[in-house]
């Protein structure tokens, strides 16, 4: 629940602690944040035009993940031992991966961060020890410095300096990123966006000097998808921003059923670089 995350949250305006006050969160400096009736809270520091995935994309993601096709990715996430503190998922979407990690860590509290309100409405109900927070990953995160033992970042944007700031010195960052082989059977058939061949190296380069790579695992597996799940898979990703649902459905319908699709991602664990100083 959101109230369980309060020891780890910080006011986005002044950085002070937050307390529950009726249906709001409030800091000692009287900055107040209303809790939505669906259970999440907006802790945006400043107005943003970035609103994340659309409601249709969120529904597609929920349908696809509910079918269990990405279970091998979850199994890789569960091999990482958290450091002291909470577990924060930056770009958590509906909270699917965070909920699975919390199931395996019964003593932990989880914070799901995302910019999409439709996603957080679902994330707020994804697990009883999960709190859902609306914020922009490119703004300072409303999380106390050094309070997170494990940061998850699954197919999501990442702000290296802020991820480093919130991470406990003994904590870990886990990034799941697609390889150039990810969903290759659908890329040409449905006109999906392609992935650079050096995607993993790009991620590591951009995280430096805040993080050092500890371990990288290739997680690659085949999925036999009915048409509805293939449509959901395409519809939950960035391709949906420039291709209509009807067009996706027509292209998938022309493929054999089930559609055999390769999932190919790297699961990379990073340690915080101790030489980087934070001032928050």
RODO-2510 file (C-alpha; in nm, 4 decimals, decimal comma):
residues 280
     n   res          X          Y          Z
     1     x     0,0000     0,0000     0,0000
     2     x     0,1033     0,3589    -0,0581
     3     x     0,1317     0,4299     0,3154
     4     x     0,4008     0,1603     0,3485
     5     x     0,6259     0,3519     0,1082
     6     x     0,6310     0,6751     0,3144
     7     x     0,9665     0,6047     0,4849
     8     x     1,1241     0,5956     0,1378
     9     x     0,9448     0,8852    -0,0316
    10     x     1,0493     1,2510    -0,0331
    11     x     0,8620     1,5696    -0,1149
    12     x     0,9490     1,6547    -0,4765
    13     x     0,9666     2,0264    -0,3933
    14     x     1,1755     2,0406    -0,0752
    15     x     1,3013     1,6850    -0,0237
    16     x     1,1472     1,6562     0,3228
    17     x     0,9554     1,3553     0,4540
    18     x     0,5918     1,2859     0,3681
    19     x     0,3080     1,1848     0,5990
    20     x    -0,0449     1,0663     0,5366
    21     x    -0,3095     1,3307     0,6052
    22     x    -0,6611     1,2062     0,5295
    23     x    -0,6549     1,1430     0,1532
    24     x    -0,3322     1,3325     0,0856
    25     x     0,0390     1,3170     0,1463
    26     x     0,1878     1,6234     0,3142
    27     x     0,5375     1,7372     0,4109
    28     x     0,6311     1,9656     0,7074
    29     x     0,6507     2,2587     0,4650
    30     x     0,2825     2,2042     0,3751
    31     x     0,3373     2,0802     0,0230
    32     x     0,0323     1,8601    -0,0310
    33     x    -0,0334     1,5825    -0,2821
    34     x    -0,3772     1,4284    -0,3251
    35     x    -0,4056     1,0518    -0,3481
    36     x    -0,6143     0,9465    -0,6480
    37     x    -0,9148     0,7308    -0,5716
    38     x    -0,7415     0,4452    -0,7586
    39     x    -0,4638     0,4518    -0,4969
    40     x    -0,1681     0,6219    -0,6650
    41     x    -0,0237     0,9672    -0,5899
    42     x     0,1269     1,2277    -0,8217
    43     x     0,4635     1,3535    -0,6979
    44     x     0,5593     1,5495    -1,0059
    45     x     0,8126     1,8174    -0,9253
    46     x     0,7151     2,0329    -1,2228
    47     x     0,4539     2,0158    -1,4991
    48     x     0,5460     1,7803    -1,7814
    49     x     0,4092     1,7145    -2,1276
    50     x     0,5274     1,3530    -2,1137
    51     x     0,2358     1,1291    -2,0215
    52     x     0,3786     0,7858    -2,0975
    53     x     0,1863     0,5059    -2,2635
    54     x    -0,1759     0,5441    -2,3682
    55     x    -0,4677     0,3640    -2,2059
    56     x    -0,4912     0,1302    -2,5077
    57     x    -0,1221     0,0425    -2,4777
    58     x    -0,1646    -0,0288    -2,1070
    59     x    -0,4591    -0,2608    -2,1715
    60     x    -0,2558    -0,4431    -2,4365
    61     x     0,0364    -0,4803    -2,1944
    62     x    -0,1869    -0,6134    -1,9192
    63     x    -0,3385    -0,8726    -2,1528
    64     x    -0,0024    -0,9882    -2,2867
    65     x     0,1783    -1,0076    -1,9529
    66     x    -0,1180    -1,1791    -1,7878
    67     x    -0,0719    -1,4653    -2,0359
    68     x     0,2751    -1,5324    -1,8894
    69     x     0,4791    -1,5088    -2,2094
    70     x     0,7582    -1,3079    -2,0434
    71     x     0,7990    -1,5416    -1,7440
    72     x     1,1652    -1,6173    -1,8361
    73     x     1,2486    -1,2490    -1,7887
    74     x     1,0963    -1,2557    -1,4410
    75     x     1,3022    -1,5628    -1,3538
    76     x     1,6196    -1,3708    -1,4413
    77     x     1,5127    -1,0738    -1,2298
    78     x     1,4624    -1,3027    -0,9329
    79     x     1,8271    -1,4122    -0,9421
    80     x     1,9418    -1,0661    -0,8279
    81     x     1,9791    -1,0212    -0,4518
    82     x     1,8607    -0,6757    -0,3344
    83     x     2,0671    -0,4583    -0,1040
    84     x     1,9208    -0,2806     0,2014
    85     x     1,6079    -0,0751     0,1426
    86     x     1,2978    -0,0811    -0,0722
    87     x     1,2631    -0,2009    -0,4330
    88     x     1,1916     0,0696    -0,6885
    89     x     1,0732     0,0015    -1,0422
    90     x     1,1392     0,3036    -1,2654
    91     x     0,9049     0,2865    -1,5629
    92     x     0,7038     0,0203    -1,3831
    93     x     0,3992     0,0264    -1,6076
    94     x     0,1307    -0,1895    -1,4504
    95     x     0,3683    -0,3177    -1,1797
    96     x     0,3915    -0,6687    -1,3258
    97     x     0,7643    -0,7229    -1,2739
    98     x     0,7793    -0,5431    -0,9402
    99     x     0,4927    -0,7534    -0,8025
   100     x     0,6772    -1,0726    -0,8968
   101     x     0,9959    -0,9550    -0,7252
   102     x     0,8000    -0,8563    -0,4137
   103     x     0,6423    -1,2021    -0,4024
   104     x     0,9945    -1,3413    -0,3742
   105     x     1,0977    -1,0801    -0,1138
   106     x     0,8296    -1,0916     0,1568
   107     x     1,0036    -0,8355     0,3802
   108     x     1,0367    -0,5667     0,1105
   109     x     0,8318    -0,2620     0,0156
   110     x     0,7998    -0,1702    -0,3513
   111     x     0,7606     0,1637    -0,5287
   112     x     0,6246     0,1678    -0,8840
   113     x     0,7163     0,4831    -1,0743
   114     x     0,5613     0,5730    -1,4063
   115     x     0,4370     0,8747    -1,6012
   116     x     0,1201     0,7066    -1,7295
   117     x    -0,1897     0,7394    -1,5121
   118     x    -0,3634     0,4384    -1,6762
   119     x    -0,0630     0,2233    -1,5831
   120     x    -0,0529     0,3422    -1,2225
   121     x    -0,4211     0,2711    -1,1750
   122     x    -0,3341    -0,0944    -1,2307
   123     x     0,0015    -0,0833    -1,0509
   124     x    -0,1626     0,0467    -0,7331
   125     x    -0,3547    -0,2830    -0,7155
   126     x    -0,0739    -0,5107    -0,8355
   127     x     0,0585    -0,6058    -0,4898
   128     x    -0,0327    -0,5305    -0,1262
   129     x     0,3218    -0,4054    -0,0497
   130     x     0,3451    -0,1802    -0,3543
   131     x     0,2910     0,1954    -0,3705
   132     x     0,2319     0,3634    -0,7089
   133     x     0,3775     0,7087    -0,7762
   134     x     0,3270     0,9335    -1,0778
   135     x     0,6432     1,1184    -1,1790
   136     x     0,8667     1,1884    -1,4761
   137     x     1,1790     0,9698    -1,4803
   138     x     1,3747     1,2622    -1,6252
   139     x     1,2934     1,4840    -1,3280
   140     x     1,4428     1,4347    -0,9799
   141     x     1,2790     1,1259    -0,8341
   142     x     1,0680     1,1735    -0,5155
   143     x     1,2641     0,9044    -0,3321
   144     x     1,5029     0,9479    -0,0412
   145     x     1,8736     0,9316    -0,1160
   146     x     2,0233     0,5853    -0,0670
   147     x     1,6922     0,4275     0,0315
   148     x     1,6571     0,1730    -0,2504
   149     x     1,8216    -0,1674    -0,2365
   150     x     1,7201    -0,2709    -0,5874
   151     x     1,6167    -0,0599    -0,8856
   152     x     1,4332    -0,2350    -1,1683
   153     x     1,4339    -0,0828    -1,5153
   154     x     1,2498    -0,2995    -1,7657
   155     x     1,2073    -0,1652    -2,1207
   156     x     1,2008     0,1852    -1,9722
   157     x     1,3908     0,5177    -1,9753
   158     x     1,6628     0,5769    -1,7176
   159     x     1,8189     0,8849    -1,5622
   160     x     2,1655     0,7688    -1,4456
   161     x     2,2341     1,0389    -1,1874
   162     x     1,8964     0,9966    -1,0156
   163     x     1,9126     0,6176    -1,0187
   164     x     2,2538     0,6426    -0,8547
   165     x     2,1284     0,8904    -0,5954
   166     x     1,8370     0,6783    -0,4736
   167     x     2,0345     0,3535    -0,4697
   168     x     2,1877     0,2268    -0,1466
   169     x     2,5685     0,1930    -0,1713
   170     x     2,5214    -0,1851    -0,1488
   171     x     2,2224    -0,1854    -0,3837
   172     x     2,1940    -0,2940    -0,7450
   173     x     2,0369    -0,1677    -1,0659
   174     x     1,8929    -0,4223    -1,3080
   175     x     1,8208    -0,3136    -1,6644
   176     x     1,6250    -0,5244    -1,9123
   177     x     1,6831    -0,4079    -2,2696
   178     x     1,5976    -0,5655    -2,6073
   179     x     1,8641    -0,6981    -2,8433
   180     x     1,8479    -0,6574    -3,2206
   181     x     1,6864    -1,0058    -3,2395
   182     x     1,3960    -0,9142    -3,0140
   183     x     1,0621    -0,9872    -3,1879
   184     x     1,2478    -1,0150    -3,5197
   185     x     0,9678    -1,2176    -3,6817
   186     x     0,7256    -0,9288    -3,6252
   187     x     0,9571    -0,6398    -3,7122
   188     x     0,9160    -0,6621    -4,0893
   189     x     0,5687    -0,8177    -4,0918
   190     x     0,4112    -0,5478    -3,8742
   191     x     0,6561    -0,2624    -3,9400
   192     x     0,7816    -0,2504    -3,5836
   193     x     1,0625    -0,0240    -3,4695
   194     x     1,4057    -0,1862    -3,4875
   195     x     1,6685    -0,2141    -3,2134
   196     x     2,0320    -0,1161    -3,2605
   197     x     2,2794    -0,4049    -3,2662
   198     x     2,4849    -0,2461    -2,9873
   199     x     2,1884    -0,1594    -2,7645
   200     x     2,3337    -0,3225    -2,4535
   201     x     2,6667    -0,1448    -2,4909
   202     x     2,4843     0,1850    -2,5433
   203     x     2,2968     0,1400    -2,2163
   204     x     2,6172     0,0642    -2,0251
   205     x     2,7928     0,3629    -2,1816
   206     x     2,5121     0,6010    -2,0892
   207     x     2,5016     0,4746    -1,7305
   208     x     2,8709     0,5524    -1,6843
   209     x     3,0248     0,6992    -1,4720
   210     x     2,7459     0,6396    -1,2213
   211     x     2,7356     0,2608    -1,2583
   212     x     2,9705    -0,0259    -1,3333
   213     x     2,8445    -0,3406    -1,5017
   214     x     2,8560    -0,6463    -1,2786
   215     x     2,6857    -0,9116    -1,4910
   216     x     2,5033    -0,9402    -1,8207
   217     x     2,2826    -1,2352    -1,9145
   218     x     2,1230    -1,3007    -2,2516
   219     x     1,7639    -1,4107    -2,2003
   220     x     1,6357    -1,5476    -2,5314
   221     x     1,3376    -1,7744    -2,5834
   222     x     1,0674    -1,8608    -2,8350
   223     x     0,6986    -1,7805    -2,7946
   224     x     0,4078    -1,9376    -2,9854
   225     x     0,1464    -1,6621    -2,9806
   226     x    -0,2177    -1,6717    -3,0829
   227     x    -0,3067    -1,3738    -3,2999
   228     x    -0,4675    -1,1845    -3,0111
   229     x    -0,1488    -1,2044    -2,8059
   230     x     0,0679    -1,1040    -3,1008
   231     x    -0,1548    -0,7991    -3,1529
   232     x    -0,1245    -0,7139    -2,7834
   233     x     0,2535    -0,7539    -2,7978
   234     x     0,2837    -0,5046    -3,0820
   235     x     0,0167    -0,2787    -2,9351
   236     x     0,1900    -0,2431    -2,5990
   237     x     0,5155    -0,1086    -2,7436
   238     x     0,6327     0,2125    -2,9141
   239     x     0,5065     0,0947    -3,2527
   240     x     0,1550     0,1690    -3,1247
   241     x     0,2379     0,5415    -3,1211
   242     x     0,2528     0,5531    -3,5021
   243     x     0,0408     0,2543    -3,6152
   244     x    -0,3309     0,2090    -3,5518
   245     x    -0,4705    -0,0927    -3,3691
   246     x    -0,6691    -0,1863    -3,6791
   247     x    -0,3577    -0,1797    -3,8976
   248     x    -0,1695    -0,3942    -3,6460
   249     x    -0,4574    -0,6422    -3,6347
   250     x    -0,4737    -0,6694    -4,0141
   251     x    -0,1012    -0,7354    -4,0465
   252     x    -0,0979    -0,9947    -3,7704
   253     x    -0,4045    -1,1692    -3,9166
   254     x    -0,2064    -1,2334    -4,2340
   255     x     0,0509    -1,4374    -4,0388
   256     x     0,0245    -1,8104    -3,9572
   257     x    -0,1301    -1,8918    -3,6191
   258     x     0,0302    -1,9371    -3,3770
   259     x     0,2887    -1,6738    -3,4575
   260     x     0,6313    -1,7991    -3,3523
   261     x     0,8232    -1,5031    -3,2117
   262     x     1,1693    -1,4727    -3,0596
   263     x     1,2066    -1,2785    -2,7371
   264     x     1,5656    -1,1619    -2,6923
   265     x     1,6740    -0,9305    -2,4115
   266     x     1,9768    -0,8646    -2,1981
   267     x     1,9348    -0,8594    -1,8216
   268     x     2,2244    -0,6528    -1,6909
   269     x     2,3103    -0,5929    -1,3269
   270     x     2,5004    -0,2775    -1,2317
   271     x     2,6701    -0,1667    -0,9118
   272     x     2,6773     0,2001    -0,8098
   273     x     3,0107     0,3685    -0,8680
   274     x     3,1354     0,4766    -0,5257
   275     x     3,3367     0,7647    -0,6682
   276     x     3,0295     0,9624    -0,7739
   277     x     2,9123     1,2157    -0,5158
   278     x     2,5499     1,3228    -0,4716
   279     x     2,4352     1,6565    -0,3351
   280     x     2,0724     1,5855    -0,2542
***
